[in-house]
Amino acid sequence: MKRRRLFLLVVACYFLVFVSCEKDKVPVDYVAAKKEWIAGTWMQKDLLLGVTTTVAGFRLTEGSSMLTDPVINAVLTNAFGGNPFLATANNGYVFNPNGTYTASGDFSLVHSEIGAGGQWDLEVYGAVLALFPSADKRLPNWVNNVRPTELNLGLTVDVPGLGAIPMNLLLEKQ
């Protein structure tokens, strides 16, 4: 009987020790983690249509490439004499860890107000990548997905003659 009580006492002590010892929980700062992933050099991989729509009688499907889709190329060539989005194919972005960025390429359609550089930050709990080409300009981009080598940004592109079009900018880390 004494052995049984001693055994139960030892088990109870172990139980109390393990239950009362809570490991220190380190809060995960997801915004800081995203900032680390975003910092670096990125090149445009593709530009995708963000919604399904009909233009000039042609149905354009969400997710279609503005650069390589033959129907989109035909519609844009008919409307503009060529696909103006092809000029964006070599756009590049450098997001520095100190919160500055530089941009190179043709930004006449996509990120038309981006300038050659400025400040960047993550806002709305890391859901928005905001670019600040100047103190009075803010260019918000929804972070649809971020991985160590791929960044998918949702943005609106104002196309003369067609209006504001939601698109997804796919960037690849270099």
Order of alpha helices (4+ residues) and beta strands (2+ residues): alpha-alpha-beta-beta-beta-alpha-beta-beta-beta-beta-beta-beta-beta
